[in-house]
Amino acid sequence: MIVFWVALAILVVAFVAGAVFVVVRALETKRALKGLKDALSIELRRIARAGERTNEELEAAKTAFERLEASIARLSTARARVRLIKEALAEAEAVLTRARAFIPSK
C-alpha cells in the first residue's frame, strides 16, 4: 500500500512540476509576444515616416521636373534665336565681304 502512496506522490509532484513548467513557458511566450508587438509597432511607425518622406521627396522631384521641362523649353527657344542671329550675322558678313570688293583700297 505504501508503494501506491509513493507512486501517487510522485504523480502529483510530476503533475505540479509540469503545470509550473507550462505556466512559466506561457509567461515567457507572453513576454516575448509583447516585446515583438512593441518592436513591430516601432518598425511600422518608422516605415510610415519613411513613406511620408518619400511622398514629400516625390512631390519635390515632380516640381523640379516641371521646372526642368520649362527650362528646357526656354533653352530650346533661346537656341533657335541664337541660330537665327548667327544666320543673320553670317549673311551680313557675306554681304560686307561682297561689298568690300567694290570699295577701292589705297
HELIX and SHEET records of a PDB file:
HELIX    1   1 ILE A    2  ARG A  100  1                                  99    
END                                                                             
